[in-house]
Amino acid sequence: MSLIQCENLTLAYDSGVVASDVSFSLEAGSYLCIVGENGSGKSTLIKSILGLHPIHGGMLTVAPEVRKSGIGYLPQHTPAQRDFPASVREIVRSGCLRRSGMRPFWRSSDKKMADEAMVRMGIDHLAGRCYRELSGGQQQRVLLARAYCATGQLILLDEPIAGLDPLAMTEMYNMIADMNREGVAVVMVSHDVSAAVSYASHILHMGKATSFFGTTEEYLATPVGQQFAHRERGSYGDWNPQFAWDAPNINRILDVRAKPDARSVLGARAVSLDSSVTDTRRKSRRDREEGEA
């Protein structure tokens, strides 16, 4: 089932057009990563899907059942959000507002859903804490739990790992991937191309001169995909572009999508896809957990 249909979309502000001729579709359970240059309209597209920004031309349709069931949304983190004076429990429960309607109190089902979301994101022990007192990674988990409570089919994420340390990034990526494996469609704006190719089923590249939509395999086989990945590689540790991005080696990258540990390594911006690195990370984590116990 198609959740979103977009054809020849144009997005604009008073200052001018920021994106044009954007076309893509999102099927139920898909994982779409939106990449591209700064200022190419990625965040504006997310806002248009939510109905927060009008389209300038073309067509953008969101399935009525998706609108009805709710769309989870994790926006870019701003200083004002980081200083929000509410408890973790209150913020997560606010994700249930749509289904609660005009009731002046939370239903038991809403409370249960919020509690389960906090457990899922590993923040249940923080339920009574003030949001502003948390670390950046903890705050992002709170917002992801809130978004999870707001949706049954679709979640939109705008740079969810911006500003997080490598461990927090890995954990965030894995939680998002778990949601997707359970059937929630994901649309994520990201500059992290390594994560895009290791997690996403489809890529939407938005560029001022060139755009692309297709599967991850198709994206990595195109000149624009390879060029963008090469240009962005400086953000991803000591990757060897000859190893990571050449078309003949695409399958060596895509294979990690079936291996959770390898996906975690990629999310943490590791320097290799070799299995020995994955084994070393796994042993290190196991030793650390045993030490803490």
C-alpha angles and dihedrals in degrees: 000000000000113000097179131022120189125178128180091334121187121197123192147164129200087273092060145274116330099180136012140179093022112164130171143128131219120211125201111280095013125137111218121185118196114209135168147106124323111271094024093121102259096136091039089057090054090051091049091053088053091049092245095117126039120236118240097209144342126041133301118176128179116194112257092231089057092051089048097049093044137248121249114225132190108183128198110288113253131186090251091056093049090057097048109142102222137101123260090245093053093050095048092047090052087071087072094058095103094057092040093061116187096338112134092217140044118262118231089248090056092050091048092050092050092048091050091048091052091050090048092053093043095244102107090110088059096053095114096040123105111255093227090061094060130096120254092258092049091049091053090052089053091052092046090052089050091050090048091055090051098058146050100181115013138038126183119204124189111198093324095178099045110135096006124129118245095263093049090047092053092049092048093050092049093050091050090048090051090054090050093049088055091057106270111134113230129209111184130179109211144159089199100100092177090062092042093059095040098049111021125087090199137025129211110194113195115195136162090236104019135029133184139186126185145091121321090251091053092047094053090049093057126087092237091052094049093043093050093046091050092049093048096044093099089075094058108068121251099336116159105228092203088060100036107042113024110118096236089061098048094111091055088063098039093051090071090069088077092051115071094196092053090048089054091052091051092047089054089053096247123187099234144031092210114129091233089066091052091049091050092050091048093051092046092052092046092050091048093050092048090050092052091049 
